[in-house]
Amino acid sequence: MKRLRLGVNIDHVATVRNARGEGYPDPVRAAEMALAAGADGITAHLREDRRHISDTDIEALAVICRRRGRPLNFECAVTPEMEAIALAHRPHAACLVPERREEVTTEGGLDMIRGANTITPVVRRLAAAGIRVSAFIDADDAQVTAAKAAGAHVVELHTGAYCQAVRERLPQAEALLRNLRAASAHASELGLEVHAGHGIDFETVKPIAAIPEVVELNIGHFLIGEAIFMGLGPAIQRMRGLMDEARAASHADPAFDRATQG
């Protein structure tokens, strides 16, 4: 079983910076620290309202990731402005996400079925430019199939509902984890690479990391929050350790992921 990659989202370092309008803390410095601590890549979401990451941040992140030979995963809405920025910087990957100005954070997956006529041309143009295109979707087989039809290379499954259910000890957690497993298997059968992200913390990472088809987790808000108490490097290293433990245990015992669902 392949080693599970960890992408670290540094958006909320910029949130803290922007709260005071200062030049610190610097999200680019955080990205360098994350890579030094064992992150396999950096994720950043440039929102239309620029509430955290800025255009200048994206420029600098693209430079350091290229210099270090690590991927930059550029999260963006499906808009002409964001498509133009992606094409200008040519990140390793562009993850297409839904976006509403009034939301606090991304609340669900991109609707690849209803939005096919708008999304598909964007996917094709980004792919033609050599960018690996990912669709951030809910764990639903129909959405996975639509992402494949649109030409996406990757699906990133929204894990937020599962993680929240685990933290709140809700009975639907087990069913939500089954959905993630089923969607991962379906995506893999279609030849899509499978990533997962949103809401993952130390408590919820192992069952997700144990899903064999998942090859990358993208984690941000929790790690940046935990860095306040234990430092960014140690937080990343602990998350990396939990991921590796889950993947190793799952490889040794296929029943492991069922036993660790929380």
Order of alpha helices (4+ residues) and beta strands (2+ residues): beta-alpha-alpha-beta-alpha-beta-alpha-beta-alpha-beta-alpha-beta-alpha-alpha-beta-alpha-beta-alpha-alpha-alpha
